[in-house]
Amino acid sequence: MRHGVIPGSRGAVRPLRLFGDPALRAPCEAVTAFDAELARLIEDMYATMYAAHGVGLAANQIGVGLRVFVFDCPDDEDRRHLGHVVNPRPAAADGVTVRGPEGCLSLPGLEAGTPRYDHVVIEGVTMTGEPVRIEGTGFFARCLQHESDHLDGGLFIDRLAGLRRRRALRAIRRAPWAPSAGAEE
């Protein structure tokens, strides 16, 4: 039996920002106020991630330029990792580089084989300012790197090259949600 509140159960689902929105390309600012507003943001992020059937969500994906992300993501052994990180910073990214399928809630329907390290360690703090260290391997490591990239204004398509990149940009231009000016190059 659960004795805690399910993350996101008290949150509001916020609109997702889609490719072409400037909020996705702007580096996020460090969180300095650990207050009820930050707690509400994190709760809303969980609610939005679950409503969109995602495994991770960065604050700028809902238009908030703060260094925060949430996750509910399995690793390659199907162990569930649930949490959030405020002001994350990479402590380690190593191991083999694995090309695997990757998508994004801000680029709905698009997926591409994207290279990522198979092991990563992220350090930061919780919503109350307590230190946190998160280690991920496999798919969970991919998730942590993906969300960290968002906070720096990056998207997974930035890690693509050659034919994979051209195909992704073509798919974006054809997508019903694509910006009217066309995909970024």
Secondary structure as UniProt FT lines:
FT   TURN            7..10
FT   TURN            19..20
FT   HELIX           22..24
FT   HELIX           36..51
FT   TURN            52..53
FT   STRAND          56..58
FT   HELIX           59..62
FT   STRAND          68..74
FT   TURN            76..77
FT   STRAND          80..103
FT   TURN            105..106
FT   TURN            108..109
FT   STRAND          111..125
FT   TURN            127..128
FT   STRAND          131..137
FT   HELIX           138..151
FT   TURN            152..153
FT   HELIX           156..159
FT   HELIX           162..174
FT   TURN            176..177
FT   TURN            180..181
//
